[in-house]
Amino acid sequence: MNFAVIGTNFITDWLLEAGRHCPDFTLHSVYSRTMGRAEEYAKTHGAKHSLNSLDALCNCSEVDAVYIASPTACHCEQAMLLMKSGKHVLCEKPIASNIRELTAMLKCSAENNVVLLEAMRPEYSPNMDVIKNAVDTIKPVRRVSISFCKYSSRYDKFLTGEPVNTFNPGLSNGALMDLGCYCVLVLLKLFGKPNKIQASAVKLTNGFDAAGAILADYGDLTADLSYSKVSDSYNFCEIQGEGGTLQFGAPSSVREVYLYKRGQEKERIHTPAVEFDMIYELQAFIEYVRNPAGLEARHKNSIDVMDIMDEARRQCGIVYPADLIV
């Protein structure tokens, strides 16, 4: 399958590395706003074509699918333009700025008979199934703690006053959208939507939510989610049940999973993950293009995650330009 990529950052580097291990993936074209950057990136990764025009990308009949890794604020417009031209779209998380955009994107994919899929790594990690099966052995679950706190490599630049897209809320960026989305997705996949949530956030001077937390109430269990782009955490995530406790690593990749059954020794239960684990979402996307059966369940997860994040932002007063469009 011939792919084009939008975005020439480290996330795209990871996707292309995974693509090298996927026999059904071929990098055909690179799009960037500047031709010089497109040509440089295409040469580095062996793409045949370089483009700085989205119209040219839409009109390229040789491109079957496009991976979008631009800023979140650009996802909806770019994806809909491409889908209307018959391209399948694999869109980096979070798939949209809000539920309004996501709803429009899903409608567009249905109307044009193309596949739209959110590139959310834990959604496709084999270790999520390992965790889900292990949860049954420690029920009833009473407390869940999921954390993803990582000091951004670009935060120091922001502190010096240098404009940094990563810390620009105008691009629908924030700790919740960038990192917290993983925490929300893992929680929803394991336990479904909570009865209610309570959210809080720490904001920088420009309104960017640098860190935050969500307390989720399920009635018979509580869950706390924490995320930050200005501090590091080294703790494992935990699922605590009356029959034991599960621990797992960063919710972005879910590489390590340990089970502590009550009165027993610690047991390592995770499936060894491949180094470039974006191959799981890439393979899933290609299979959905061939056979879309089961795609609605993936869309439902994206919708539920966006619903939770929209409500958390509402409670915290986090507003993006995309939210002001009626």
PATORZA-424486 format. One record per residue (C-alpha): residue number from 1; z negated, y negated, x. Coordinates in pm, 1 decimal, m for minus. Example, Ala and Ser with C-alpha at 12.3 -4.5 7.8 and 13.67 -1.06 7.14 Angstrom:
REM residues 2
 num       c3       c2       c1
   1   m780.0    450.0   1230.0
   2   m714.0    106.0   1367.0
This chain:
REM residues 326
 num       c3       c2       c1
   1      0.0      0.0      0.0
   2    100.5   m337.9    142.3
   3   m184.6   m589.6    151.7
   4   m207.1   m959.2    217.3
   5   m535.1  m1127.5    309.6
   6   m664.2  m1471.4    219.5
   7   m936.8  m1583.7    456.0
   8   m945.4  m1545.2    832.4
   9  m1317.3  m1502.1    893.8
  10  m1544.3  m1222.6   1013.7
  11  m1559.1  m1066.2    666.0
  12  m1182.2  m1021.3    674.3
  13  m1216.1   m880.0   1025.7
  14  m1448.5   m612.7    884.6
  15  m1212.5   m530.7    599.5
  16   m917.4   m495.8    836.1
  17  m1118.3   m272.8   1069.4
  18  m1193.9    m49.4    771.5
  19   m824.8    m61.7    681.2
  20   m734.2     85.1   1019.0
  21   m919.4    399.5    911.4
  22   m753.3    408.1    568.1
  23   m407.3    572.5    579.9
  24   m302.2    408.6    250.9
  25   m366.2     54.7    380.1
  26   m103.0   m159.7    553.2
  27   m157.2   m522.6    647.9
  28    163.0   m705.3    554.5
  29     76.6  m1077.0    539.2
  30   m189.2  m1331.3    630.3
  31   m243.2  m1650.4    432.0
  32   m425.3  m1955.3    565.2
  33   m411.7  m2321.2    469.9
  34   m264.8  m2396.0    813.8
  35     33.5  m2204.9    950.0
  36   m106.6  m2210.5   1302.7
  37   m419.8  m2025.3   1196.2
  38   m218.3  m1782.0    983.0
  39     12.0  m1701.2   1275.2
  40   m277.8  m1659.2   1517.2
  41   m465.1  m1425.2   1284.5
  42   m150.8  m1227.8   1197.1
  43    m73.0  m1175.2   1565.6
  44   m427.9  m1058.7   1635.6
  45   m423.2   m802.6   1354.4
  46    m58.1   m696.5   1359.1
  47     62.8   m849.1   1031.1
  48    437.5   m893.4    983.7
  49    422.2  m1225.9    802.7
  50    223.9  m1551.6    813.2
  51    199.7  m1782.5    512.8
  52     43.7  m2118.2    429.0
  53    178.1  m2129.1     73.3
  54     20.2  m1939.0   m214.4
  55    346.2  m1968.1   m407.6
  56    524.4  m1791.2   m122.2
  57    262.1  m1517.4   m130.0
  58    300.7  m1478.4   m505.6
  59    677.5  m1451.3   m468.3
  60    666.2  m1193.2   m188.4
  61    782.8   m874.9   m358.8
  62    673.3   m658.1    m64.9
  63    303.0   m738.9   m114.8
  64    129.0   m504.3   m360.4
  65   m229.1   m629.4   m334.6
  66   m429.9   m919.2   m195.0
  67   m779.4   m924.8    m48.8
  68   m945.0  m1261.2   m114.9
  69  m1218.5  m1375.3    123.8
  70  m1196.1  m1750.3     73.2
  71  m1497.9  m1960.4    m37.8
  72  m1631.3  m1847.9   m375.7
  73  m1521.0  m2171.0   m542.7
  74  m1158.1  m2072.7   m470.3
  75  m1173.5  m1715.1   m600.2
  76  m1090.3  m1772.9   m964.6
  77   m789.6  m1999.7   m916.9
  78   m641.1  m1791.4   m635.8
  79   m699.0  m1457.2   m807.5
  80   m547.4  m1567.5  m1137.6
  81   m242.0  m1713.9   m966.4
  82   m186.5  m1387.2   m780.7
  83   m250.6  m1163.5  m1081.0
  84     m3.5  m1360.4  m1291.2
  85    255.2  m1278.6  m1025.0
  86    177.2   m907.1  m1054.2
  87    m51.1   m866.2   m752.1
  88   m359.3   m646.9   m760.2
  89   m667.6   m829.7   m630.2
  90   m967.7   m711.2   m430.5
  91  m1199.1  m1013.2   m432.5
  92  m1494.1  m1058.6   m199.2
  93  m1838.9  m1092.5   m353.6
  94  m1947.6  m1284.9   m546.1
  95  m1626.9  m1245.6   m741.0
  96  m1658.1  m1582.4   m916.4
  97  m1871.4  m1895.9   m942.5
  98  m2004.5  m1810.3  m1288.3
  99  m1953.8  m1589.1  m1591.9
 100  m1695.5  m1825.0  m1742.6
 101  m1468.9  m1779.5  m1442.0
 102  m1524.9  m1404.1  m1429.1
 103  m1440.2  m1365.8  m1797.2
 104  m1114.6  m1555.3  m1745.6
 105  m1028.4  m1344.7  m1440.2
 106  m1086.4  m1016.8  m1623.4
 107   m876.1  m1134.3  m1916.1
 108   m596.6  m1228.9  m1676.1
 109   m604.2   m887.2  m1506.4
 110   m577.3   m711.2  m1844.2
 111   m293.3   m933.5  m1964.8
 112    m93.4   m875.6  m1646.2
 113   m176.5   m503.3  m1612.6
 114   m314.8   m537.6  m1260.5
 115   m640.3   m427.3  m1100.5
 116   m915.2   m677.0  m1024.7
 117  m1213.7   m543.9   m830.5
 118  m1515.0   m707.5   m670.5
 119  m1565.7   m614.3   m305.4
 120  m1939.6   m544.3   m324.1
 121  m2033.8   m293.6    m53.1
 122  m2345.2   m128.5   m206.3
 123  m2150.0    m62.6   m526.5
 124  m1952.1    199.4   m333.8
 125  m2205.5    321.9    m78.6
 126  m2268.4    698.4   m102.4
 127  m2634.5    626.0    m30.0
 128  m2671.0    450.3   m364.3
 129  m2623.5    790.9   m527.4
 130  m2879.9    934.6   m285.2
 131  m3132.4    671.6   m394.1
 132  m3054.5    714.8   m761.6
 133  m3109.5   1090.0   m744.6
 134  m3430.7   1048.4   m545.5
 135  m3570.9    800.5   m799.2
 136  m3593.7   1086.8  m1047.6
 137  m3830.0   1272.5   m812.5
 138  m4089.2    991.1   m797.3
 139  m4094.0    877.6  m1161.6
 140  m4240.4    691.1  m1331.4
 141  m4139.0    395.7  m1116.7
 142  m4382.3    104.9  m1135.8
 143  m4277.8   m144.5   m868.2
 144  m3955.9   m234.7   m685.7
 145  m3911.8   m473.9   m394.2
 146  m3564.9   m559.8   m263.5
 147  m3522.3   m813.3     14.8
 148  m3231.4   m952.8    212.8
 149  m3332.1  m1239.6    440.7
 150  m3108.1  m1327.6    733.2
 151  m3113.4  m1643.5    944.6
 152  m2756.9  m1774.2    930.8
 153  m2576.7  m1818.9   1261.0
 154  m2443.0  m2148.0   1122.2
 155  m2774.6  m2296.3   1010.7
 156  m2837.1  m2466.3   1345.3
 157  m2504.6  m2647.9   1311.5
 158  m2605.2  m2765.1    965.2
 159  m2934.2  m2898.0   1104.8
 160  m2743.2  m3114.3   1355.4
 161  m2547.5  m3272.8   1071.3
 162  m2223.9  m3085.4   1132.1
 163  m2034.5  m3005.7    808.8
 164  m2054.3  m2629.5    752.7
 165  m1882.6  m2453.8    462.2
 166  m2151.4  m2186.3    460.7
 167  m2410.0  m2446.9    357.3
 168  m2189.8  m2639.8    115.1
 169  m2301.1  m2588.0   m247.9
 170  m1978.7  m2754.3   m359.5
 171  m1804.3  m2429.1   m263.4
 172  m2036.1  m2226.2   m491.3
 173  m2238.1  m2118.6   m189.4
 174  m2609.9  m2049.0   m167.3
 175  m2861.3  m1787.0    m65.3
 176  m2847.6  m1634.7   m412.5
 177  m2469.6  m1607.9   m417.4
 178  m2430.5  m1504.8    m52.7
 179  m2720.2  m1260.2    m11.1
 180  m2916.3  m1237.2   m333.7
 181  m2616.6  m1089.9   m514.1
 182  m2669.6   m767.3   m316.8
 183  m3032.5   m748.4   m428.5
 184  m2934.0   m804.6   m791.3
 185  m2655.9   m543.4   m779.6
 186  m2879.8   m272.8   m629.8
 187  m3152.4   m340.8   m886.9
 188  m2908.6   m325.9  m1179.4
 189  m2738.8     m8.2  m1057.3
 190  m3073.5    169.2  m1034.2
 191  m3259.6     32.8  m1337.1
 192  m3018.4   m163.4  m1556.3
 193  m3075.7   m516.3  m1685.1
 194  m3438.5   m631.0  m1708.7
 195  m3600.0   m767.8  m2023.2
 196  m3641.1  m1107.2  m1856.8
 197  m3640.5  m1276.3  m1518.5
 198  m3824.2  m1561.1  m1353.0
 199  m3650.7  m1731.6  m1061.9
 200  m3745.7  m1984.1   m794.7
 201  m3558.4  m2142.4   m505.5
 202  m3608.6  m2345.2   m186.6
 203  m3342.5  m2614.8   m156.7
 204  m3212.4  m2811.8    138.6
 205  m3146.3  m3185.4    127.2
 206  m2791.1  m3131.9     m2.0
 207  m2904.9  m2912.9   m292.0
 208  m2813.5  m2584.8   m122.4
 209  m3050.8  m2303.4   m219.1
 210  m3157.7  m2178.9    124.0
 211  m3398.8  m1914.4     m4.3
 212  m3517.0  m1779.1   m334.1
 213  m3686.3  m1509.5   m535.5
 214  m3640.6  m1336.9   m870.1
 215  m3916.6  m1154.2  m1056.2
 216  m3770.2   m904.4  m1303.1
 217  m3972.9   m759.8  m1590.1
 218  m3884.4   m418.5  m1734.5
 219  m4203.8   m370.9  m1932.6
 220  m4316.7    m53.3  m1758.9
 221  m4216.3   m171.6  m1411.0
 222  m4176.4   m497.8  m1222.7
 223  m3927.6   m583.0   m951.6
 224  m3922.6   m866.8   m701.4
 225  m3608.0   m974.2   m521.6
 226  m3615.7  m1210.5   m222.0
 227  m3332.0  m1358.9    m20.2
 228  m3292.8  m1624.5    247.2
 229  m3034.4  m1772.7    481.3
 230  m3291.7  m1960.8    689.5
 231  m3536.3  m1683.5    784.0
 232  m3532.7  m1318.1    885.6
 233  m3698.8  m1016.1    728.9
 234  m3750.3   m682.2    900.5
 235  m3915.1   m496.8    613.3
 236  m3762.0   m204.0    428.5
 237  m3688.3   m235.4     58.8
 238  m3916.0    m16.0   m153.4
 239  m3918.3    169.1   m482.2
 240  m4273.9    273.0   m568.7
 241  m4333.3    546.2   m822.5
 242  m4638.2    741.8   m924.1
 243  m4483.3   1045.5   m756.6
 244  m4399.1    877.5   m428.2
 245  m4213.3    593.5   m258.9
 246  m3855.0    535.0   m148.4
 247  m3764.8    304.0    137.2
 248  m3417.7    183.1    226.8
 249  m3259.0    m70.1    458.1
 250  m3062.7   m388.0    389.4
 251  m2915.8   m382.2     36.8
 252  m2581.6   m505.1    169.1
 253  m2499.9   m170.5    327.2
 254  m2779.8     77.7    236.8
 255  m2756.4    283.2    556.0
 256  m3108.9    426.2    578.3
 257  m3307.1    594.4    300.8
 258  m3649.5    758.9    336.8
 259  m3855.1    948.6     81.3
 260  m4234.8    968.3     83.3
 261  m4337.6   1225.4   m178.4
 262  m4705.5   1199.8   m259.3
 263  m4902.7   1412.8    m13.2
 264  m4594.2   1502.0    194.0
 265  m4440.1   1386.5    521.3
 266  m4173.5   1118.2    539.7
 267  m3824.8   1261.7    479.6
 268  m3494.7   1110.2    586.4
 269  m3249.6   1164.4    302.1
 270  m2960.1    923.3    364.4
 271  m2600.6   1024.6    416.8
 272  m2475.6    902.4    755.7
 273  m2259.5    599.4    679.0
 274  m1933.9    531.1    859.2
 275  m1946.9    236.9   1097.3
 276  m1698.7     32.1    896.5
 277  m1836.8     95.9    550.5
 278  m1601.4   m144.3    371.8
 279  m1366.5    154.0    369.4
 280  m1551.1    283.4     61.6
 281  m1459.9    m19.2   m151.8
 282  m1108.9    m28.0     m6.5
 283  m1045.3    336.3    m92.3
 284  m1191.2    286.1   m441.4
 285   m962.8    m12.3   m500.2
 286   m652.4    181.2   m397.5
 287   m750.5    469.4   m625.1
 288   m801.3    232.2   m919.8
 289   m453.6     91.8   m862.8
 290   m322.5    447.5   m894.1
 291   m552.4    539.3  m1182.6
 292   m772.1    270.2  m1345.7
 293   m998.8    521.0  m1521.4
 294  m1358.7    411.4  m1468.8
 295  m1269.2     54.2  m1377.3
 296  m1446.6    m89.7  m1682.1
 297  m1781.4     38.0  m1554.5
 298  m1724.9   m150.8  m1226.8
 299  m1638.7   m464.1  m1424.5
 300  m1955.0   m422.6  m1630.6
 301  m2163.5   m422.8  m1311.5
 302  m1992.5   m743.2  m1194.8
 303  m2057.6   m904.2  m1533.4
 304  m2424.4   m804.0  m1534.7
 305  m2479.6   m934.6  m1180.8
 306  m2314.9  m1265.2  m1270.7
 307  m2523.4  m1294.9  m1587.4
 308  m2845.6  m1255.8  m1386.7
 309  m2734.5  m1502.4  m1118.8
 310  m2625.5  m1759.5  m1378.5
 311  m2965.8  m1739.3  m1544.8
 312  m3147.0  m1761.5  m1210.7
 313  m2945.8  m2070.9  m1118.5
 314  m3015.6  m2223.9  m1458.9
 315  m3388.4  m2179.8  m1409.1
 316  m3371.0  m2328.3  m1058.2
 317  m3141.1  m2617.8  m1145.0
 318  m2863.8  m2498.5   m912.8
 319  m2536.7  m2643.7  m1041.4
 320  m2191.4  m2599.9   m887.8
 321  m1883.4  m2812.1   m962.7
 322  m1736.6  m2503.6  m1130.4
 323  m2022.7  m2511.4  m1384.3
 324  m1916.3  m2856.2  m1503.5
 325  m1572.3  m2740.0  m1616.4
 326  m1556.9  m2675.4  m1989.0
